[in-house]
Amino acid sequence: MFMRRTNRLLVQGDGMRLPFHDNRFDCVISSEVIEHIPEENGHHLDECTRVLKPGGTLVIGTPDYSRWEWNVLEWAYKRVKPNAYGDEHVTFYTFDSLSEALKDRGYAILDHGYVGRGELIFKARKPAAEAKPVPAADAAPDTAVPQPEGNAGSAAQM
């Protein structure tokens, strides 16, 4: 309630169906969300990708379940606070599985780090939009690409 009174721009939404248009944001931050989504299977990543502009930055944080530090911390937390969030984590990413999921979506991993040696945070860049080729007849004279001699109309190989 406090945030609604102090920030008129606050939006509450579903991480699997974000209430924003495609390619809307330069940066998307998803912190401590993905591990709470049942049967996530990459759908939250797809939604973050959908609302992120081409070339935009995604910052995503989740526990790394391949790290013993996180597993010990979560085990201890369940003992100290048995009615807290300890059983609410239902999606279990690791460094390898999350980096693979990001790369499968075309992201370039820019950086990663850990909080407390167990909380994984990635910084990744969404691929820039592919430039659509301009047909030679429509190109401005100073931007026309010269064709190799003797091979007019065929593409040059690199």
MARLUMKOL-230196 format. One record per residue (C-alpha): residue in three letters; chain; x, y, z. Coordinates in nm, 3 decimals. Example, Ala and Ser with C-alpha at 12.3 -4.5 7.8 and 13.67 -1.06 7.14 Angstrom:
! residues 2
<atom><kefi>ala</kefi><kemar>A</kemar><px>1.230</px><py>-0.450</py><pz>0.780</pz></atom>
<atom><kefi>ser</kefi><kemar>A</kemar><px>1.367</px><py>-0.106</py><pz>0.714</pz></atom>
This chain:
! residues 158
<atom><kefi>met</kefi><kemar>A</kemar><px>0.000</px><py>0.000</py><pz>0.000</pz></atom>
<atom><kefi>phe</kefi><kemar>A</kemar><px>0.283</px><py>0.240</py><pz>0.085</pz></atom>
<atom><kefi>met</kefi><kemar>A</kemar><px>0.437</px><py>0.216</py><pz>-0.263</pz></atom>
<atom><kefi>arg</kefi><kemar>A</kemar><px>0.103</px><py>0.289</py><pz>-0.433</pz></atom>
<atom><kefi>arg</kefi><kemar>A</kemar><px>0.065</px><py>0.608</py><pz>-0.228</pz></atom>
<atom><kefi>thr</kefi><kemar>A</kemar><px>0.415</px><py>0.729</py><pz>-0.304</pz></atom>
<atom><kefi>asn</kefi><kemar>A</kemar><px>0.463</px><py>0.608</py><pz>-0.662</pz></atom>
<atom><kefi>arg</kefi><kemar>A</kemar><px>0.181</px><py>0.653</py><pz>-0.909</pz></atom>
<atom><kefi>leu</kefi><kemar>A</kemar><px>0.383</px><py>0.465</py><pz>-1.172</pz></atom>
<atom><kefi>leu</kefi><kemar>A</kemar><px>0.392</px><py>0.140</py><pz>-0.976</pz></atom>
<atom><kefi>val</kefi><kemar>A</kemar><px>0.236</px><py>-0.147</py><pz>-1.171</pz></atom>
<atom><kefi>gln</kefi><kemar>A</kemar><px>0.150</px><py>-0.488</py><pz>-1.034</pz></atom>
<atom><kefi>gly</kefi><kemar>A</kemar><px>0.151</px><py>-0.769</py><pz>-1.286</pz></atom>
<atom><kefi>asp</kefi><kemar>A</kemar><px>0.200</px><py>-1.135</py><pz>-1.361</pz></atom>
<atom><kefi>gly</kefi><kemar>A</kemar><px>0.561</px><py>-1.234</py><pz>-1.441</pz></atom>
<atom><kefi>met</kefi><kemar>A</kemar><px>0.429</px><py>-1.470</py><pz>-1.707</pz></atom>
<atom><kefi>arg</kefi><kemar>A</kemar><px>0.213</px><py>-1.204</py><pz>-1.877</pz></atom>
<atom><kefi>leu</kefi><kemar>A</kemar><px>0.370</px><py>-0.864</py><pz>-1.819</pz></atom>
<atom><kefi>pro</kefi><kemar>A</kemar><px>0.126</px><py>-0.576</py><pz>-1.874</pz></atom>
<atom><kefi>phe</kefi><kemar>A</kemar><px>0.352</px><py>-0.385</py><pz>-2.115</pz></atom>
<atom><kefi>his</kefi><kemar>A</kemar><px>0.390</px><py>-0.347</py><pz>-2.491</pz></atom>
<atom><kefi>asp</kefi><kemar>A</kemar><px>0.666</px><py>-0.526</py><pz>-2.682</pz></atom>
<atom><kefi>asn</kefi><kemar>A</kemar><px>1.011</px><py>-0.360</py><pz>-2.691</pz></atom>
<atom><kefi>arg</kefi><kemar>A</kemar><px>0.913</px><py>-0.106</py><pz>-2.423</pz></atom>
<atom><kefi>phe</kefi><kemar>A</kemar><px>1.213</px><py>-0.086</py><pz>-2.186</pz></atom>
<atom><kefi>asp</kefi><kemar>A</kemar><px>1.588</px><py>-0.024</py><pz>-2.218</pz></atom>
<atom><kefi>cys</kefi><kemar>A</kemar><px>1.648</px><py>-0.232</py><pz>-1.905</pz></atom>
<atom><kefi>val</kefi><kemar>A</kemar><px>1.448</px><py>-0.501</py><pz>-1.725</pz></atom>
<atom><kefi>ile</kefi><kemar>A</kemar><px>1.537</px><py>-0.614</py><pz>-1.373</pz></atom>
<atom><kefi>ser</kefi><kemar>A</kemar><px>1.394</px><py>-0.939</py><pz>-1.242</pz></atom>
<atom><kefi>ser</kefi><kemar>A</kemar><px>1.524</px><py>-1.002</py><pz>-0.892</pz></atom>
<atom><kefi>glu</kefi><kemar>A</kemar><px>1.411</px><py>-1.289</py><pz>-0.674</pz></atom>
<atom><kefi>val</kefi><kemar>A</kemar><px>1.114</px><py>-1.368</py><pz>-0.900</pz></atom>
<atom><kefi>ile</kefi><kemar>A</kemar><px>1.185</px><py>-1.657</py><pz>-1.135</pz></atom>
<atom><kefi>glu</kefi><kemar>A</kemar><px>1.238</px><py>-1.916</py><pz>-0.861</pz></atom>
<atom><kefi>his</kefi><kemar>A</kemar><px>0.884</px><py>-1.857</py><pz>-0.732</pz></atom>
<atom><kefi>ile</kefi><kemar>A</kemar><px>0.707</px><py>-1.934</py><pz>-1.063</pz></atom>
<atom><kefi>pro</kefi><kemar>A</kemar><px>0.570</px><py>-2.289</py><pz>-1.093</pz></atom>
<atom><kefi>glu</kefi><kemar>A</kemar><px>0.643</px><py>-2.456</py><pz>-1.428</pz></atom>
<atom><kefi>glu</kefi><kemar>A</kemar><px>0.833</px><py>-2.148</py><pz>-1.542</pz></atom>
<atom><kefi>asn</kefi><kemar>A</kemar><px>1.017</px><py>-2.339</py><pz>-1.820</pz></atom>
<atom><kefi>gly</kefi><kemar>A</kemar><px>1.166</px><py>-2.016</py><pz>-1.958</pz></atom>
<atom><kefi>his</kefi><kemar>A</kemar><px>0.832</px><py>-1.834</py><pz>-1.996</pz></atom>
<atom><kefi>his</kefi><kemar>A</kemar><px>0.932</px><py>-1.554</py><pz>-1.756</pz></atom>
<atom><kefi>leu</kefi><kemar>A</kemar><px>1.254</px><py>-1.508</py><pz>-1.953</pz></atom>
<atom><kefi>asp</kefi><kemar>A</kemar><px>1.046</px><py>-1.492</py><pz>-2.272</pz></atom>
<atom><kefi>glu</kefi><kemar>A</kemar><px>0.826</px><py>-1.220</py><pz>-2.119</pz></atom>
<atom><kefi>cys</kefi><kemar>A</kemar><px>1.128</px><py>-1.019</py><pz>-2.005</pz></atom>
<atom><kefi>thr</kefi><kemar>A</kemar><px>1.270</px><py>-1.055</py><pz>-2.357</pz></atom>
<atom><kefi>arg</kefi><kemar>A</kemar><px>0.941</px><py>-0.946</py><pz>-2.514</pz></atom>
<atom><kefi>val</kefi><kemar>A</kemar><px>0.920</px><py>-0.617</py><pz>-2.322</pz></atom>
<atom><kefi>leu</kefi><kemar>A</kemar><px>1.293</px><py>-0.541</py><pz>-2.352</pz></atom>
<atom><kefi>lys</kefi><kemar>A</kemar><px>1.403</px><py>-0.324</py><pz>-2.646</pz></atom>
<atom><kefi>pro</kefi><kemar>A</kemar><px>1.653</px><py>-0.473</py><pz>-2.892</pz></atom>
<atom><kefi>gly</kefi><kemar>A</kemar><px>2.000</px><py>-0.411</py><pz>-2.752</pz></atom>
<atom><kefi>gly</kefi><kemar>A</kemar><px>1.852</px><py>-0.363</py><pz>-2.404</pz></atom>
<atom><kefi>thr</kefi><kemar>A</kemar><px>1.991</px><py>-0.498</py><pz>-2.079</pz></atom>
<atom><kefi>leu</kefi><kemar>A</kemar><px>1.839</px><py>-0.773</py><pz>-1.867</pz></atom>
<atom><kefi>val</kefi><kemar>A</kemar><px>1.948</px><py>-0.805</py><pz>-1.504</pz></atom>
<atom><kefi>ile</kefi><kemar>A</kemar><px>1.817</px><py>-1.126</py><pz>-1.348</pz></atom>
<atom><kefi>gly</kefi><kemar>A</kemar><px>1.885</px><py>-1.269</py><pz>-1.006</pz></atom>
<atom><kefi>thr</kefi><kemar>A</kemar><px>1.794</px><py>-1.608</py><pz>-0.862</pz></atom>
<atom><kefi>pro</kefi><kemar>A</kemar><px>1.948</px><py>-1.861</py><pz>-0.626</pz></atom>
<atom><kefi>asp</kefi><kemar>A</kemar><px>2.210</px><py>-2.083</py><pz>-0.785</pz></atom>
<atom><kefi>tyr</kefi><kemar>A</kemar><px>2.108</px><py>-2.431</py><pz>-0.680</pz></atom>
<atom><kefi>ser</kefi><kemar>A</kemar><px>2.442</px><py>-2.576</py><pz>-0.791</pz></atom>
<atom><kefi>arg</kefi><kemar>A</kemar><px>2.621</px><py>-2.382</py><pz>-0.513</pz></atom>
<atom><kefi>trp</kefi><kemar>A</kemar><px>2.655</px><py>-2.549</py><pz>-0.175</pz></atom>
<atom><kefi>glu</kefi><kemar>A</kemar><px>2.642</px><py>-2.206</py><pz>-0.012</pz></atom>
<atom><kefi>trp</kefi><kemar>A</kemar><px>2.286</px><py>-2.148</py><pz>-0.131</pz></atom>
<atom><kefi>asn</kefi><kemar>A</kemar><px>2.170</px><py>-2.496</py><pz>-0.034</pz></atom>
<atom><kefi>val</kefi><kemar>A</kemar><px>2.311</px><py>-2.460</py><pz>0.319</pz></atom>
<atom><kefi>leu</kefi><kemar>A</kemar><px>2.160</px><py>-2.113</py><pz>0.356</pz></atom>
<atom><kefi>glu</kefi><kemar>A</kemar><px>1.817</px><py>-2.229</py><pz>0.244</pz></atom>
<atom><kefi>trp</kefi><kemar>A</kemar><px>1.834</px><py>-2.538</py><pz>0.468</pz></atom>
<atom><kefi>ala</kefi><kemar>A</kemar><px>1.924</px><py>-2.320</py><pz>0.770</pz></atom>
<atom><kefi>tyr</kefi><kemar>A</kemar><px>1.657</px><py>-2.063</py><pz>0.686</pz></atom>
<atom><kefi>lys</kefi><kemar>A</kemar><px>1.387</px><py>-2.332</py><pz>0.679</pz></atom>
<atom><kefi>arg</kefi><kemar>A</kemar><px>1.495</px><py>-2.438</py><pz>1.030</pz></atom>
<atom><kefi>val</kefi><kemar>A</kemar><px>1.506</px><py>-2.084</py><pz>1.174</pz></atom>
<atom><kefi>lys</kefi><kemar>A</kemar><px>1.194</px><py>-1.950</py><pz>0.997</pz></atom>
<atom><kefi>pro</kefi><kemar>A</kemar><px>0.980</px><py>-2.258</py><pz>0.918</pz></atom>
<atom><kefi>asn</kefi><kemar>A</kemar><px>0.678</px><py>-2.051</py><pz>0.806</pz></atom>
<atom><kefi>ala</kefi><kemar>A</kemar><px>0.875</px><py>-1.818</py><pz>0.580</pz></atom>
<atom><kefi>tyr</kefi><kemar>A</kemar><px>0.956</px><py>-1.848</py><pz>0.209</pz></atom>
<atom><kefi>gly</kefi><kemar>A</kemar><px>1.174</px><py>-2.160</py><pz>0.239</pz></atom>
<atom><kefi>asp</kefi><kemar>A</kemar><px>0.927</px><py>-2.385</py><pz>0.058</pz></atom>
<atom><kefi>glu</kefi><kemar>A</kemar><px>0.814</px><py>-2.127</py><pz>-0.197</pz></atom>
<atom><kefi>his</kefi><kemar>A</kemar><px>1.106</px><py>-2.182</py><pz>-0.436</pz></atom>
<atom><kefi>val</kefi><kemar>A</kemar><px>0.968</px><py>-2.410</py><pz>-0.704</pz></atom>
<atom><kefi>thr</kefi><kemar>A</kemar><px>1.198</px><py>-2.341</py><pz>-1.002</pz></atom>
<atom><kefi>phe</kefi><kemar>A</kemar><px>1.564</px><py>-2.426</py><pz>-0.952</pz></atom>
<atom><kefi>tyr</kefi><kemar>A</kemar><px>1.813</px><py>-2.259</py><pz>-1.185</pz></atom>
<atom><kefi>thr</kefi><kemar>A</kemar><px>2.188</px><py>-2.307</py><pz>-1.175</pz></atom>
<atom><kefi>phe</kefi><kemar>A</kemar><px>2.461</px><py>-2.098</py><pz>-1.334</pz></atom>
<atom><kefi>asp</kefi><kemar>A</kemar><px>2.475</px><py>-2.341</py><pz>-1.628</pz></atom>
<atom><kefi>ser</kefi><kemar>A</kemar><px>2.099</px><py>-2.373</py><pz>-1.682</pz></atom>
<atom><kefi>leu</kefi><kemar>A</kemar><px>2.029</px><py>-1.999</py><pz>-1.661</pz></atom>
<atom><kefi>ser</kefi><kemar>A</kemar><px>2.322</px><py>-1.900</py><pz>-1.882</pz></atom>
<atom><kefi>glu</kefi><kemar>A</kemar><px>2.210</px><py>-2.161</py><pz>-2.137</pz></atom>
<atom><kefi>ala</kefi><kemar>A</kemar><px>1.851</px><py>-2.032</py><pz>-2.124</pz></atom>
<atom><kefi>leu</kefi><kemar>A</kemar><px>1.974</px><py>-1.675</py><pz>-2.186</pz></atom>
<atom><kefi>lys</kefi><kemar>A</kemar><px>2.204</px><py>-1.778</py><pz>-2.471</pz></atom>
<atom><kefi>asp</kefi><kemar>A</kemar><px>1.922</px><py>-1.983</py><pz>-2.629</pz></atom>
<atom><kefi>arg</kefi><kemar>A</kemar><px>1.727</px><py>-1.656</py><pz>-2.650</pz></atom>
<atom><kefi>gly</kefi><kemar>A</kemar><px>2.018</px><py>-1.479</py><pz>-2.819</pz></atom>
<atom><kefi>tyr</kefi><kemar>A</kemar><px>2.146</px><py>-1.289</py><pz>-2.518</pz></atom>
<atom><kefi>ala</kefi><kemar>A</kemar><px>2.511</px><py>-1.198</py><pz>-2.477</pz></atom>
<atom><kefi>ile</kefi><kemar>A</kemar><px>2.621</px><py>-1.251</py><pz>-2.117</pz></atom>
<atom><kefi>leu</kefi><kemar>A</kemar><px>2.793</px><py>-0.927</py><pz>-2.014</pz></atom>
<atom><kefi>asp</kefi><kemar>A</kemar><px>2.868</px><py>-1.009</py><pz>-1.652</pz></atom>
<atom><kefi>his</kefi><kemar>A</kemar><px>2.763</px><py>-1.221</py><pz>-1.358</pz></atom>
<atom><kefi>gly</kefi><kemar>A</kemar><px>2.824</px><py>-1.220</py><pz>-0.986</pz></atom>
<atom><kefi>tyr</kefi><kemar>A</kemar><px>2.705</px><py>-1.357</py><pz>-0.657</pz></atom>
<atom><kefi>val</kefi><kemar>A</kemar><px>2.555</px><py>-1.213</py><pz>-0.343</pz></atom>
<atom><kefi>gly</kefi><kemar>A</kemar><px>2.654</px><py>-1.423</py><pz>-0.044</pz></atom>
<atom><kefi>arg</kefi><kemar>A</kemar><px>2.813</px><py>-1.680</py><pz>-0.279</pz></atom>
<atom><kefi>gly</kefi><kemar>A</kemar><px>2.471</px><py>-1.830</py><pz>-0.352</pz></atom>
<atom><kefi>glu</kefi><kemar>A</kemar><px>2.251</px><py>-1.565</py><pz>-0.512</pz></atom>
<atom><kefi>leu</kefi><kemar>A</kemar><px>2.337</px><py>-1.551</py><pz>-0.883</pz></atom>
<atom><kefi>ile</kefi><kemar>A</kemar><px>2.295</px><py>-1.227</py><pz>-1.078</pz></atom>
<atom><kefi>phe</kefi><kemar>A</kemar><px>2.338</px><py>-1.206</py><pz>-1.454</pz></atom>
<atom><kefi>lys</kefi><kemar>A</kemar><px>2.369</px><py>-0.895</py><pz>-1.668</pz></atom>
<atom><kefi>ala</kefi><kemar>A</kemar><px>2.289</px><py>-0.978</py><pz>-2.030</pz></atom>
<atom><kefi>arg</kefi><kemar>A</kemar><px>2.220</px><py>-0.787</py><pz>-2.351</pz></atom>
<atom><kefi>lys</kefi><kemar>A</kemar><px>1.931</px><py>-0.869</py><pz>-2.580</pz></atom>
<atom><kefi>pro</kefi><kemar>A</kemar><px>2.038</px><py>-0.893</py><pz>-2.943</pz></atom>
<atom><kefi>ala</kefi><kemar>A</kemar><px>1.992</px><py>-0.576</py><pz>-3.144</pz></atom>
<atom><kefi>ala</kefi><kemar>A</kemar><px>1.721</px><py>-0.583</py><pz>-3.408</pz></atom>
<atom><kefi>glu</kefi><kemar>A</kemar><px>1.842</px><py>-0.709</py><pz>-3.740</pz></atom>
<atom><kefi>ala</kefi><kemar>A</kemar><px>1.869</px><py>-0.431</py><pz>-3.995</pz></atom>
<atom><kefi>lys</kefi><kemar>A</kemar><px>1.642</px><py>-0.492</py><pz>-4.291</pz></atom>
<atom><kefi>pro</kefi><kemar>A</kemar><px>1.834</px><py>-0.469</py><pz>-4.617</pz></atom>
<atom><kefi>val</kefi><kemar>A</kemar><px>1.742</px><py>-0.179</py><pz>-4.840</pz></atom>
<atom><kefi>pro</kefi><kemar>A</kemar><px>1.678</px><py>-0.283</py><pz>-5.200</pz></atom>
<atom><kefi>ala</kefi><kemar>A</kemar><px>1.942</px><py>-0.130</py><pz>-5.430</pz></atom>
<atom><kefi>ala</kefi><kemar>A</kemar><px>1.679</px><py>0.054</py><pz>-5.635</pz></atom>
<atom><kefi>asp</kefi><kemar>A</kemar><px>1.552</px><py>0.228</py><pz>-5.320</pz></atom>
<atom><kefi>ala</kefi><kemar>A</kemar><px>1.896</px><py>0.310</py><pz>-5.177</pz></atom>
<atom><kefi>ala</kefi><kemar>A</kemar><px>2.017</px><py>0.667</py><pz>-5.184</pz></atom>
<atom><kefi>pro</kefi><kemar>A</kemar><px>2.300</px><py>0.720</py><pz>-5.436</pz></atom>
<atom><kefi>asp</kefi><kemar>A</kemar><px>2.562</px><py>0.779</py><pz>-5.163</pz></atom>
<atom><kefi>thr</kefi><kemar>A</kemar><px>2.463</px><py>0.461</py><pz>-4.974</pz></atom>
<atom><kefi>ala</kefi><kemar>A</kemar><px>2.437</px><py>0.219</py><pz>-5.267</pz></atom>
<atom><kefi>val</kefi><kemar>A</kemar><px>2.668</px><py>-0.080</py><pz>-5.228</pz></atom>
<atom><kefi>pro</kefi><kemar>A</kemar><px>2.888</px><py>-0.134</py><pz>-5.536</pz></atom>
<atom><kefi>gln</kefi><kemar>A</kemar><px>2.858</px><py>-0.480</py><pz>-5.692</pz></atom>
<atom><kefi>pro</kefi><kemar>A</kemar><px>3.174</px><py>-0.678</py><pz>-5.774</pz></atom>
<atom><kefi>glu</kefi><kemar>A</kemar><px>3.266</px><py>-0.661</py><pz>-6.143</pz></atom>
<atom><kefi>gly</kefi><kemar>A</kemar><px>3.155</px><py>-0.957</py><pz>-6.347</pz></atom>
<atom><kefi>asn</kefi><kemar>A</kemar><px>2.921</px><py>-1.081</py><pz>-6.073</pz></atom>
<atom><kefi>ala</kefi><kemar>A</kemar><px>2.647</px><py>-0.821</py><pz>-6.079</pz></atom>
<atom><kefi>gly</kefi><kemar>A</kemar><px>2.350</px><py>-0.941</py><pz>-5.884</pz></atom>
<atom><kefi>ser</kefi><kemar>A</kemar><px>2.534</px><py>-1.209</py><pz>-5.687</pz></atom>
<atom><kefi>ala</kefi><kemar>A</kemar><px>2.629</px><py>-1.171</py><pz>-5.324</pz></atom>
<atom><kefi>ala</kefi><kemar>A</kemar><px>2.994</px><py>-1.147</py><pz>-5.229</pz></atom>
<atom><kefi>gln</kefi><kemar>A</kemar><px>3.117</px><py>-1.417</py><pz>-4.993</pz></atom>
<atom><kefi>met</kefi><kemar>A</kemar><px>3.320</px><py>-1.329</py><pz>-4.689</pz></atom>
